[in-house]
Amino acid sequence: MTKSARGGFTLLEVLVATVIMGIAVTALISGLSQSVKNADRLKAWDRASMLARSRMEELLLDPELPLDGSVEGTFPPDQSGGIPSGWKASLRPFDLPPNAGPGAMILQEVALDVWWEPESGGRRDLQLQSYRSQRIPAAVAPR
């Protein structure tokens, strides 16, 4: 009878398996790092969209806004997560009927631009647009 073959791995097989495992772990860690960066970026977009929607709702309900003009402001740090951010709303009559006088109901366009500056640098913008019914005030009536 001959000597039976021994079970187990050779040193070369162990080294090859270690290299393959190292490459796989490196790729996995790199993918996780990119996922965390994407999650942070999406978190900023999500916060901005929430702030924009909230500001737009406030603007649409505000009876003191001008018929034609703009208003702007900044978001408090507790709302924006400490990221510098603000907004600017442009208002204008939309599809003004002929001979519309004071007190006439018209459609007003509200265009909102929300901006923020993430830690990664650069300035990001998000635009919303909506319409609301508005009465022409006496002081702004067209001639």
Contact map, one row per residue, 1 for C-alpha under 8 A:
11100000000000000000000000000000000000000000000000000000000000000000000000000000000000000000000000000000000000000000000000000000000000000000000
11110000000000000000000000000000000000000000000000000000000000000000000000000000000000000000000000000000000000000000000000000000000000000000000
11111000000000000000000000000000000000000000000000000000000000000000000000000000000000000000000000000000000000000000000000000000000000000000000
01111100000000000000000000000000000000000000000000000000000000000000000000000000000000000000000000000000000000000000000000000000000000000000000
00111110000000000000000000000000000000000000000000000000000000000000000000000000000000000000000000000000000000000000000000000000000000000000000
00011111000000000000000000000000000000000000000000000000000000000000000000000000000000000000000000000000000000000000000000000000000000000000000
00001111100000000000000000000000000000000000000000000000000000000000000000000000000000000000000000000000000000000000000000000000000000000000000
00000111110000000000000000000000000000000000000000000000000000000000000000000000000000000000000000000000000000000000000000000000000000000000000
00000011111011000000000000000000000000000000000000000000000000000000000000000000000000000000000000000000000000000000000000000000000000000000000
00000001111111000000000000000000000000000000000000000000000000000000000000000000000000000000000000000000000000000000000000000000000000000000000
00000000111111100000000000000000000000000000000000000000000000000000000000000000000000000000000000000000000000000000000000000000000000000000000
00000000011111110000000000000000000000000000000000000000000000000000000000000000000000000000000000000000000000000000000000000000000000000000000
00000000111111111000000000000000000000000000000000000000000000000000000000000000000000000000000000000000000000000000000000000000000000000000000
00000000111111111100000000000000000000000000000000000000000000000000000000000000000000000000000000000000000000000000000000000000000000000000000
00000000001111111110000000000000000000000000000000000000000000000000000000000000000000000000000000000000000000000000000000000000000000000000000
00000000000111111111000000000000000000000000000000000000000000000000000000000000000000000000000000000000000000000000000000000000000000000000000
00000000000011111111100000000000000000000000000000000000000000000000000000000000000000000000000000000000000000000000000000000000000000000000000
00000000000001111111110000000000000000000000000000000000000000000000000000000000000000000000000000000000000000000000000000000000000000000000000
00000000000000111111111000000000000000000000000000000000000000000000000000000000000000000000000000000000000000000000000000000000000000000000000
00000000000000011111111100000000000000000000000000000000000000000000000000000000000000000000000000000000000000000000000000000000000000000000000
00000000000000001111111110000000000000000000000000000000000000000000000000000000000000000000000000000000000000000000000000000000000000000000000
00000000000000000111111111000000000000000000000000000000000000000000000000000000000000000000000000000000000000000000000000000000000000000000000
00000000000000000011111111100000000000000000000000000000000000000000000000000000000000000000000000000000000000000000000000000000000000000000000
00000000000000000001111111110000000000000000000000000000000000000000000000000000000000000000000000000000000000000000000000000000000000000000000
00000000000000000000111111111000000000000000000000000000000000000000000000000000000000000000000000000000000000000000000000000000000000000000000
00000000000000000000011111111100000000000000000000000000000000000000000000000000000000000000000000000000000000000000000000000000000000000000000
00000000000000000000001111111110000000000000000000000000000000000000000000000000000000000000000000000000000000000000000000000000000000000000000
00000000000000000000000111111111000000000000000000000000000000000000000000000000000000000000000000000000000000000000000000000000000000000000000
00000000000000000000000011111111100000000000000000000000000000000000000000000000000000000000000000000000000000000000000000000000000000000000000
00000000000000000000000001111111110000000000000000000000000000000000000000000000000000000000000000000000000000000000000000000000000000000000000
00000000000000000000000000111111111000000000000000000000000000000000000000000000000000000000000000000000000000000000000000000000000000000000000
00000000000000000000000000011111111100000000000000000000000000000000000000000000000000000000000000000000000000000000000000000000000000000000000
00000000000000000000000000001111111110000000000000000000000000000000000000000000000000000000000000000000000000000000000000000000000000000000000
00000000000000000000000000000111111111000000000000000000000000000000000000000000000000000000000000000000000000000000000000000000000000000000000
00000000000000000000000000000011111111100000000000000000000000000000000000000000000000000000000000000000000000000000000000000000000000000000000
00000000000000000000000000000001111111110000000000000000000000000000000000000000000000000000000000000000000000000000000000000000000000000000000
00000000000000000000000000000000111111111000000000000000000000000000000000000000000000000000000000000000000000000000000000000000000000000000000
00000000000000000000000000000000011111111100000000000000000000000000000000000000000000000000000000000000000000000000000000000000000000000000000
00000000000000000000000000000000001111111110000000000000000000000000000000000000000000000000000000000000000000000000000000000000000000000000000
00000000000000000000000000000000000111111111000000000000000000000000000000000000000000000000000000000000000000000000000000000000000000000000000
00000000000000000000000000000000000011111111100000000000000000000000000000000000000000000000000000000000000000000000000000000000000000000000000
00000000000000000000000000000000000001111111110000000000000000000000000000000000000000000000000000000000000000000000000000000000000000000000000
00000000000000000000000000000000000000111111111000000000000000000000000000000000000000000000000000000000000000000000000000000000000000000000000
00000000000000000000000000000000000000011111111100000000000000000000000000000000000000000000000000000000000000000000010000000000000000000000000
00000000000000000000000000000000000000001111111110000000000000000000000000000000000000000000000000000000000000000000000000000000000000000000000
00000000000000000000000000000000000000000111111111000000000000000000000000000000000000000000000000000000000000000000000000000000000000000000000
00000000000000000000000000000000000000000011111111100000000000000000000000000001000000000000000000000000000000000000000000000000000000000000000
00000000000000000000000000000000000000000001111111110000000000000000000000000001000000000000000000000000000000000111000000000100000000000000000
00000000000000000000000000000000000000000000111111111000000000000000000000000000000000000000000000000000000000000000000000000100000000000000000
00000000000000000000000000000000000000000000011111111100000000000000000000000000000000000000000000000000000000000000000000000000000000000000000
00000000000000000000000000000000000000000000001111111110000000000000000000000011000000000000000000000000000000000000000000000000000000000000000
00000000000000000000000000000000000000000000000111111111000000000000000000000000000000000000000000000000000000011100000000000101000000000000000
00000000000000000000000000000000000000000000000011111111100000000000000000000000000000000000000000000000000000000000000000000000000000000000000
00000000000000000000000000000000000000000000000001111111110000000000000000000000000000000000000000000000000000000000000000000000000000000000000
00000000000000000000000000000000000000000000000000111111111000000000000000000000000000000000000000000000000000000000000000000000000000000000000
00000000000000000000000000000000000000000000000000011111111100000000000000000000000000000000000000000000000000010000000000000001000000000000000
00000000000000000000000000000000000000000000000000001111111110000000000000000000000000000000000000000000000000000000000000000000000000000000000
00000000000000000000000000000000000000000000000000000111111111000000000000000000000000000000000000000000000000000000000000000000000000000000000
00000000000000000000000000000000000000000000000000000011111111001000000000000000000000000000000000000000000001000000000000000000000000000000000
00000000000000000000000000000000000000000000000000000001111111000000000000000000000000000000000000000000000001000000000000000000001100000000000
00000000000000000000000000000000000000000000000000000000111111100000000000000000000000000000000000000000000000000000000000000000000000000000000
00000000000000000000000000000000000000000000000000000000011111111000000000000000000000000000000000000000000000000000000000000000000000000000000
00000000000000000000000000000000000000000000000000000000000011111000000000000000000000000000000000000000000000000000000000000000000000000000000
00000000000000000000000000000000000000000000000000000000000001111100000000000000000000000000000000000000000000000000000000000000000000000000000
00000000000000000000000000000000000000000000000000000000001001111110000000000000000000000000000000000000000000000000000000000000000000000000000
00000000000000000000000000000000000000000000000000000000000000011111110000000000000000000010000000000000000000000000000000000000000000000000000
00000000000000000000000000000000000000000000000000000000000000001111100000000000000000000011100000000000000100000000000000000000000001011001000
00000000000000000000000000000000000000000000000000000000000000000111110000000000000000000111100000000000000000000000000000000000000000000000000
00000000000000000000000000000000000000000000000000000000000000000111111000000000000000000111000000000000000000000000000000000000000000000000000
00000000000000000000000000000000000000000000000000000000000000000101111100000000000000011110000000000000000000000000000000000000000000000000000
00000000000000000000000000000000000000000000000000000000000000000000111110000000000000011100000000000000000000000000000000000000000000000000000
00000000000000000000000000000000000000000000000000000000000000000000011111000000000001111000000000000000000000000000000000000000000000000000000
00000000000000000000000000000000000000000000000000000000000000000000001111100000000001110000000000000000000000000000000000000000000000000000000
00000000000000000000000000000000000000000000000000000000000000000000000111110000000011100000000000000000000000000000000000000000000000000000000
00000000000000000000000000000000000000000000000000000000000000000000000011111011000111100000000000000000000000000000000000000000000000000000000
00000000000000000000000000000000000000000000000000000000000000000000000001111111010000000000000000000000000000000000000000000000000000000000000
00000000000000000000000000000000000000000000000000000000000000000000000000111111111100000000000000000000000000000000000000000000000000000000000
00000000000000000000000000000000000000000000000000000000000000000000000000011111110000000000000000000000000000000000000000000000000000000000000
00000000000000000000000000000000000000000000000000100000000000000000000000111111110000000000000000000000000000000000000000000000000000000000000
00000000000000000000000000000000000000000000001100100000000000000000000000111111111110000000000000000000000000000000000000000000000000000000000
00000000000000000000000000000000000000000000000000000000000000000000000000001111111000000000000000000000000000000000000000000000000000000000000
00000000000000000000000000000000000000000000000000000000000000000000000000011111111100000000000000000000000000000000000000000000000000000000000
00000000000000000000000000000000000000000000000000000000000000000000000000001001111110000000000000000000000000000001111000000000000000000000000
00000000000000000000000000000000000000000000000000000000000000000000000000101001011111000000000000000000000000000001110000000000000000000000000
00000000000000000000000000000000000000000000000000000000000000000000000001100001001111100000000000000000000000000111100000000000000000000000000
00000000000000000000000000000000000000000000000000000000000000000000000111100000000111110000000000000000000000000111000000000000000000000000000
00000000000000000000000000000000000000000000000000000000000000000000000111100000000011111000000000000000000000011110000000000000000000000000000
00000000000000000000000000000000000000000000000000000000000000000000011110000000000001111100000000000000000000011100000000000000000000000000000
00000000000000000000000000000000000000000000000000000000000000000000011100000000000000111110000000000000000001111000000000000000000000000000000
00000000000000000000000000000000000000000000000000000000000000000001111000000000000000011111000000000000000011110000000000000000000000000000000
00000000000000000000000000000000000000000000000000000000000000000111110000000000000000001111100000000000000111100000000000000000000000000000000
00000000000000000000000000000000000000000000000000000000000000000011100000000000000000000111110000000000000111000000000000000000000000000000000
00000000000000000000000000000000000000000000000000000000000000000011000000000000000000000011111100000000011110000000000000000000000000000000000
00000000000000000000000000000000000000000000000000000000000000000000000000000000000000000001111100000000011110000000000000000000000000000000000
00000000000000000000000000000000000000000000000000000000000000000000000000000000000000000000111110000000011000000000000000000000000000000000000
00000000000000000000000000000000000000000000000000000000000000000000000000000000000000000000111111010000011000000000000000000000000000000000000
00000000000000000000000000000000000000000000000000000000000000000000000000000000000000000000001111110000010000000000000000000000000000000000000
00000000000000000000000000000000000000000000000000000000000000000000000000000000000000000000000111110000000000000000000000000000000000000000000
00000000000000000000000000000000000000000000000000000000000000000000000000000000000000000000000011111000000000000000000000000000000000000000011
00000000000000000000000000000000000000000000000000000000000000000000000000000000000000000000000111111101000000000000000000000000000000000000110
00000000000000000000000000000000000000000000000000000000000000000000000000000000000000000000000000111111000000000000000000000000000000010100110
00000000000000000000000000000000000000000000000000000000000000000000000000000000000000000000000000011111000000000000000000000000000000111111100
00000000000000000000000000000000000000000000000000000000000000000000000000000000000000000000000000001111100000000000000000000000000000111100000
00000000000000000000000000000000000000000000000000000000000000000000000000000000000000000000000000011111110000000000000000000000000000110000000
00000000000000000000000000000000000000000000000000000000000000000000000000000000000000000000000000000011111000000000000000000000000011110000000
00000000000000000000000000000000000000000000000000000000000000000000000000000000000000000000111110000001111100000000000000000000000011110000000
00000000000000000000000000000000000000000000000000000000000000000000000000000000000000000000111100000000111110000000000000000000001111000000000
00000000000000000000000000000000000000000000000000000000000000000010000000000000000000000011110000000000011111000000000000000000001111000000000
00000000000000000000000000000000000000000000000000000000000000000000000000000000000000000111110000000000001111100000000000000000111100000000000
00000000000000000000000000000000000000000000000000000000001100000000000000000000000000001111000000000000000111110000000000000000111100000000000
00000000000000000000000000000000000000000000000000000000000000000000000000000000000000001110000000000000000011111000000000000011110000000000000
00000000000000000000000000000000000000000000000000010001000000000000000000000000000000111100000000000000000001111100000000000011100000000000000
00000000000000000000000000000000000000000000000000010000000000000000000000000000000000111000000000000000000000111110000000001111000000000000000
00000000000000000000000000000000000000000000000100010000000000000000000000000000000011110000000000000000000000011111000000001110000000000000000
00000000000000000000000000000000000000000000000100000000000000000000000000000000000011100000000000000000000000001111100000111100000000000000000
00000000000000000000000000000000000000000000000100000000000000000000000000000000001111000000000000000000000000000111110000111000000000000000000
00000000000000000000000000000000000000000000000000000000000000000000000000000000001110000000000000000000000000000011111011110000000000000000000
00000000000000000000000000000000000000000001000000000000000000000000000000000000001100000000000000000000000000000001111111110000000000000000000
00000000000000000000000000000000000000000000000000000000000000000000000000000000001000000000000000000000000000000000111110000000000000000000000
00000000000000000000000000000000000000000000000000000000000000000000000000000000000000000000000000000000000000000000011111000000000000000000000
00000000000000000000000000000000000000000000000000000000000000000000000000000000000000000000000000000000000000000000111111100000000000000000000
00000000000000000000000000000000000000000000000000000000000000000000000000000000000000000000000000000000000000000000110111110000000000000000000
00000000000000000000000000000000000000000000000000000000000000000000000000000000000000000000000000000000000000000011110011111000000000000000000
00000000000000000000000000000000000000000000000000000000000000000000000000000000000000000000000000000000000000000011110001111100000000000000000
00000000000000000000000000000000000000000000000000000000000000000000000000000000000000000000000000000000000000001111000000111110000000000000000
00000000000000000000000000000000000000000000000110010000000000000000000000000000000000000000000000000000000000001110000000011111000000000000000
00000000000000000000000000000000000000000000000000000000000000000000000000000000000000000000000000000000000000111100000000001111100000000000000
00000000000000000000000000000000000000000000000000010001000000000000000000000000000000000000000000000000000000111000000000000111110000000000000
00000000000000000000000000000000000000000000000000000000000000000000000000000000000000000000000000000000000011110000000000000011111000000000000
00000000000000000000000000000000000000000000000000000000000000000000000000000000000000000000000000000000000011100000000000000001111100000000000
00000000000000000000000000000000000000000000000000000000000100000000000000000000000000000000000000000000001111000000000000000000111110000000000
00000000000000000000000000000000000000000000000000000000000100000000000000000000000000000000000000000000001111000000000000000000011111000000000
00000000000000000000000000000000000000000000000000000000000000000000000000000000000000000000000000000000111100000000000000000000001111100000000
00000000000000000000000000000000000000000000000000000000000000000010000000000000000000000000000000000000111100000000000000000000000111110000000
00000000000000000000000000000000000000000000000000000000000000000000000000000000000000000000000000000111110000000000000000000000000011111000000
00000000000000000000000000000000000000000000000000000000000000000010000000000000000000000000000000001111110000000000000000000000000001111101100
00000000000000000000000000000000000000000000000000000000000000000010000000000000000000000000000000000110000000000000000000000000000000111111100
00000000000000000000000000000000000000000000000000000000000000000000000000000000000000000000000000001110000000000000000000000000000000011111100
00000000000000000000000000000000000000000000000000000000000000000000000000000000000000000000000000000100000000000000000000000000000000001111100
00000000000000000000000000000000000000000000000000000000000000000010000000000000000000000000000000000100000000000000000000000000000000011111110
00000000000000000000000000000000000000000000000000000000000000000000000000000000000000000000000000011100000000000000000000000000000000011111111
00000000000000000000000000000000000000000000000000000000000000000000000000000000000000000000000000111000000000000000000000000000000000000001111
00000000000000000000000000000000000000000000000000000000000000000000000000000000000000000000000000100000000000000000000000000000000000000000111
